[in-house]
Amino acid sequence: MPDLAVREIISRRFLLEACLERRPTPKTSDPAPPAHATGFEFARSKYHDGAIERSGRGAFSYLLGMTMADWAGRRLLDLGPTTHAESGVPYGASPTWSRTKSLPDLFAYHRQTSDTWLVEAKGGRTLNVSSRRKGAAQLDVGALLPGRHTRALCATGMTKRLSMMIDIDNRAPQGKPGRPTNLSAIQLDVTPDLALVNSGTLIYLALSSLPHERLAMVTVNAPQAGAEYQRAVIAQPMESEPDGNRSDIEMLVGTLPGSDLKVGISSRLYETCGLFVTVQRLLAGRRRRIPKRLRDRVLYGEHDLDMLVGALAEGFGGEEPSWESLIETIPASDQPSQRDFLEVATQDIYIATEERA
């Protein structure tokens, strides 16, 4: 249901906001900070250290570890969207995968090679050896995934500030590649588009559930897609002055109930997500007719894959659709002040929150 998307976004955001604080990076003797340095860092908040109970800290550590592992996969490791290991079955896995209790946290496919990656996420106050050893053991799935794959352990700690350590093991068992072998070369070419749709669907569903008065049209000065990322799936901060690598894109933006969080989407992604959700619902109906004992072995048939790829091609293949052709009533224009909001954007997704947050 679309309104569940709003609750999902809010639940992820507020626990992270409560337990983390953004503060200026302490000055050091280094006269030349890294070029990518923002001048800020994240650290544990006073609420985390003095108010939240142990079970709450445990929930936060889990969410932080998973959030940072997903970020590292997209930003550093060039992976596509991650999937919870308990919610899906990676290509080439044994039929017993879904019946196994101890699995890695996530799996994903590399954006360039489509090879399978297993990802274990660890989060906590300290980056200790014991926790990382447990994570490494969970990545050793043995015969559950006999094909060639890469294992990544992403451990996030907060001793003085938020920091991360990534261990990568590409000495996985030799053999056939652990990639989606039933996809054609043409279908593999849509992997960047599929990653974008997966990223945007939650926002699309959230916007679909909001009343008209919570929606607005916002002109976003977004970074243009470059050679590094075909669809500019990595969000860039909008705090810098506009330059030649940015362009104005009109996005549908909604304010989530009970929060200061604004999320937005471009018209091409709105249209594509709508098509994709329609196809996914159709396929889900078909999947329910498959006997339960066989569902984990059946992913998509060839015709199903053609429908998914067709939805992506229809959404991204033509010109940018007008908002008038997608929604009945166009909301009023609204431009958040950059003085009051922290904003990030890609060519297709916009997120803003009050600066004080």
Helices and strands as residue ranges (DSSP letters): H 2-19, E 20-24, E 40-44, H 46-50, H 54-75, E 83-84, G 85-87, G 97-99, E 106-109, E 116-123, H 129-139, G 142-144, E 150-157, E 163-169, H 185-188, H 191-209, G 212-214, E 215-223, E 236-237, E 246-255, E 262-266, H 267-288, H 292-295, H 302-317, G 323-325, E 341-345, E 349-354
